[in-house]
Amino acid sequence: MFRRRPRSRSYFHAGVEASGMAQARLRVTIPDGPWVGDVSREFPEARFQVLTATPDDGAGFALVRITADETDPILDAIDDHETITHSSVMAADDGMVTVQVEALVPLLQTVARRAGVPIEMPVEIRDGVARVDVTGNHERVAEFGDALRDVGAAFEVEYVQQRINPGGSLTERQREVLFEAVDRGYYDVPRETTLTEVADHVGIAKSTCSEVLQRVERTIVREFVDDLPRRPLDFESPEEDGIERIQ
């Protein structure tokens, strides 16, 4: 019987720390003080994209792309802002400029570092409101919200979604059979292949193939359900619960 050569694939094996990961998108209203909030409110039609950002003690470095009909007045406003210690134009084109800035009060970077969650780049800011994507375990993502409140930054939650690695505990054999079934359309609606055909292509009996796929399905569903939060992330205003908040 013809047996397909096993495909070469690499797999990420999630550790214990990877379970319960969540990704949240927030719309954060930047309070008065940080330059990007003040300048973007002064030029509400402009689009600011923070491409990279690195916090330092008391300051932050960022590469920011600015899109606007006229960028020179925006660059002047950045240079004039009291929190800017240095700025340098890295690239310029019609209606677009990329500037590297060094600034005091790097609000979002400081909050993310305190909460222990990374901010995914780019961060887009328009008219003082930043679209921020953060990823971490549920507790740290919730702490990010607490830290935003502590610095006076209001926010709205656009969505919270699960970041999991379903099937991380599958064996190499189970993965081989699963990928064969998926690639050949066994899980399509309607199905493009039969269980017998999948079994023939991986060189096993139909009954064995059925048992392997049943175990795979059970494992993936259980891992998915186990990683789902049993209650929504608490982004509501905290009650007086005696817990010390981030300062």
N, C-alpha and C positions, 0 to 999 in steps of 0.2 A: 504494500500500500504506500502510495506517495505520501511523504511527510514533509511539510513545509519547514524550511530552515528557520529557526527561531529568529525573530527580528531583534535587532540591537536597540535597546532603549535604556535610558538612565532614569532613575526615580529619586524623588526627594522623599526621604523618610522623616516625617515630622516627629519631633520628640515630645516629651510631656509638656514642655513649655508652649508648644504651638497650639495646643487645644484651647478652645474658647476664645480664639482670636476674632476681633471684630474690626470692621472698617466703618468709619462714620464720616459723613460730609456735613459740615457746619457752615452757616453763613454768620460770620462774626462781624459785628459792628465795632470798628476800632475806635477807642475813645480818643479824646483830644490829647495830644502830646507826641505820639510817634509820627514821624514825618510822613509815612506813606498814607496814614489816615488823613492828616491835615491837607497834604498836597492833593490827594485824590478827591477830596471834597471841594477844594478850590477849583479843580478842573474835572467836574463830574462826567464829562463826555469821554475822558481819556481812559485807556485800559492799561493797567499796571500788572505785569506778570513777574513774580519773583521766581527766577529760574534756579538759583542756588542761594543758600543762606547758611552762614556759619556763626554761631554765637561765640562771644568771648567775654571775659570778665568786664561787665559794665558796658559792652559795646557789641556790635554785630556787623558782619560783612555780608553783602548781598549783591547778586547780579540781577538787575531788573530790566526787563524790556518794557518800553512805554510806546503805546500806539495812540496817536492823536493827529489831528489836522496840523497843529502847530506844536512842535515839541520844545522850541527854544524857551518860551515862557515857563514851561514846566521845569526845565533844567535850572532856570534862574531861581524858581521857587524852592527847588531842592537845595541848591547851594545856600540860599538865604535862611533855611530852616535851622533853628537853634540846636537841633539834635544831630545835625550832619557835621562830622569832623573831616570828611574827605569824600570827594566824588570825582569820577573820571569816566568820560565817554569812551566806550570800547568799540562801538560800531554805530553808524548812522545811515539812514536811508530816508526816502520821502515818506513822511508820516510815521516813522518808526526809529527809535533810538534805544540802544542798550547801554546802560550805565552801571558802573560798579560804585557802590556807596559804602562808606563806613559810618555808622550812626550809633548814637546812644539810644537807650530805651528800645532794644529789639524785642518788642512785646511778644509776638507769637513764638519766636525762638525761645525766649526765656520761659514762657508758659509750657511749651512742649518739653523742655529740658527738665523742668520741675516735676511734671507729670510722668516723665519717663516714656513718652511716646514720640515716634518720628512723625513729622509732617511731610506728606508727599508733595513733591514739586511737579509742576509749577503751582504757585498760589496766585490766584487772580483777584485783583482788587479793583473795584469800581465805586466811586462816590463814597469812599469810607467803609465799604463793606467787602470783606475778604471771604472767598470761597476756600475753605480749608478741609483737606482730607487727612485724617489721622488713622493709624492702624496700631492696634495693641490688644492686650487682653481686656476683658470687659471692665475690670476694676480700674485699670489705668486710663482707658478712654473716658470713663466717668470722672476720674480725677482731673482729666484735662478740662472738662466742663467746670468743675469746682475752681480750678486755677484761673480760668477765664473770668469767673465771677469775682474772684479775689482781686483782680486788677481792674475791675469795673468795665469789662467788655461784655456787652449783651450778645446773645447768639440765638439762632434758630437751628434746629436739627432738620436737615433735608432728608436724610435716611441713615439707617444703621443696618449693615448687612454682615452676614457671617463670613469669616475667612477660615475655611477648614481644608484639610487634606483627606477627603474621603478615600478610603482604600489604602491608607498608609500601612496597614497591617496585613495586606494581601501577600501571598507568596508569589514567587516569580512565575510559577506554573499557573496560578489563578489569574495573574495579570495577562499572561499569554493568551489564555482562553477568552478572557474578557475582551481584550483588544481585538481578537479575531472576530468575536461575535459582533462587536460594535462596527468594525471596519466593513463587515459583510452585510450590515443592515439588519441584524437579528433583532435589534431594539427599535428599528424604525416602525412607523405606523403608516401603512401596513408593512409587515415584515418583508424584507427583500431576500431572505434566506431562511432555511430550516435548521432545526437543531441537528439533524443528521448531517447536513452539509458542513456546519461548523465543526462537528466532531471529526468528519473526514479530513478536513483541512488541517486540523491540529494532530491528527493521527491517534485518536482515542475513541473508545466505544461511546455510543450515543448516551447510554445510561450514566457513564462516567462524566461526560460533558454536562449533562443535566444536573448532576449532583454538584459539580464544580461551580456552575453558574448560580445555583441556588445558594451555595455557601457565600459566594461573592456578593450576591444581592443582599443577603441577610447582614453581612459584615458592613457593607457600605451604608445601608439604611440605618443600622444601629449606631454607627459612628456619626452619621449626620445628625440623628436625633439627640445623641448624647452631647454633641457640641452646641446644640441650639440653646440659647439662654432660656431658662424657665420663666423669667420675668424680663420685661423691657429694661434697657439701660436707664438708670435714674439720672435724667438730665433736668429734672424739675428742681426748683429752688429748695435747698435743703432745709429741713426743720431744725429746731434747736435740739440737737441730739448729743451735745457734749463732745463731738469729735472735733479735734483741732484741724482747721483748714490751712491750706498752703498760704503762706504770707510772702 
